[in-house]
Amino acid sequence: MAVSKDSKTGVWRATFYYTDWKGERVRKRKSGFKTQKEAKVWEHQQITIMEHSCEGFIKDLAPVYLEAKQKSLKPSTCMAYAYTFNRYIIPYFGNKKANEIKPVDIHEWHLYETNRGVTANNLRERHVVLSSFLNYLVRFYGLKSNPCNLCGPPPAGTKRKNNFWTYDQYTKAMEWAIPYVSEVKNNRLTRSCLLIVNILYWTGMRVGEVIALRSKDIDGSIIHVTRNMMMFNKKITTPKTKSSIRDVFISPILESEIKEFIEQIPYHDENELLFGVSWKSVSNFLSKICKNADVPKIRVHDLRHSHASFLIEKNYPIIAIKERLGHKNIQTTLNIYGHLYPNKDKEIADALNQYIIKK
């Protein structure tokens, strides 16, 4: 740090060094001050700013943050964060410096995304990722404050209702789908999609878990769930949580269908993907079923909800359902499916009636 006077012009200049966000030493200099005091005031102000702000561009700081998060987040979550940055955050904020982003910029981003048709819940998820990133800069790179915290998150949307097929609706769907698949020529794709739909309905597995299956993961009446395919980049990762790594028992009929499917695959390697289809293909096939079989339109993930609702209807214990679905804890299961128990209290009262001693 130095303040000096130019002997030729008579003006003062200030020079100092600081370490930038990359950890590199940088010299900053300014001249033209009329007095030594003015030069020292500017020098002091600039040092204060550099010690309490972050000069890096968002597009340059994002990779640093994502690399750091790899130590604390599972790979699939890191990939989801990277996708959110590359697709939604960097295109909007990439050329802004972190210390230039104000709460109003966050608010305007919310409006921009909303006007593009982004749902409230998806926008809140993106806001969480951006806020986490800015908190990281506050903690490690001297950003004064997190503008996301000052702006606040976007309003929450209406919680999406979990749709599902009843057993009768599933039966009606299969009455259309099975003949349709048998009539399609070169029907490897449609046969794969049909079997995936059946596995999803009768096991409650996540679609990424099913698409990532290999024949070596099928052990008779047991499906070993150890992998998951990410929807957005088609990469294979470990399942969502440790509890998602599980063995799912299947019925003899479903076991037979899977075995027959594997036997009809020529030159099949047990280490290769069993189905070789995308989530989009399954989604399109399911939409075709819904349209032609005249059953409620559901998403692929709703087949998981359909399985859970079937088990609840058959009075299987909630703890058994939690284990089968691979939920992290029973509270997750109750939060998602607790509304399917509205009439159980009346059933309990009726059942207790036989034990009450009349006075």
PyMOL commands that set and color helices and strands:
alter all, ss='L'
color gray80, all
select helices_A, chain A and resi 36-51+58-69+75-93+98-100+103-115+120-140+147-151+167-183+188-203+207-211+215-217+242-244+252-263+279-293+302-313+318-325+330-340+344-355
alter helices_A, ss='H'
color red, helices_A
select strands_A, chain A and resi 2-5+12-19+25-33+218-219+222-225+228-229+236-237+246-249
alter strands_A, ss='S'
color yellow, strands_A
deselect
rebuild
show_as cartoon
